[in-house]
Structure formats: C-alpha cells, structure tokens
Amino acid sequence: MLDAPKHPQPTPKWLIIILLVIFIGSAAWGAYVMVVNEEKYGAPKPKDPLEDRSLFGR
C-alpha cells in the first residue's frame, strides 16, 4: 500500500494569492482585448440612432 503522510501540509497562502492574481489578471486582459477588437473590427454604428434597427430585426 502507498505510504501517505498522516498530516498533509496545507497549501501556502502566498501560492493561492499568486494564482488568484494570475487568474483575475488574465481574465481582465482577455476582456480588454475583446473590447479593443470589437471597437476595431466590429460592425459600424450608424450616426442616427433611429437608423439602427438591429434590435427589431431587418
């Protein structure tokens, strides 16, 4: 049988904090990149809001 430690060591708090910072930072960076790409390559917006009938279909 495998020799398992009787008292497993807890994960250090600094490791959890670093992983959370990396995870939240990558999510924020991905959201930023998506917004920039949408502004750059998204559908053009009409100047007159009444011309925009995309909500009601065409």
PyMOL commands that set and color helices and strands:
alter all, ss='L'
color gray80, all
select helices_A, chain A and resi 13-41+49-51
alter helices_A, ss='H'
color red, helices_A
deselect
rebuild
show_as cartoon
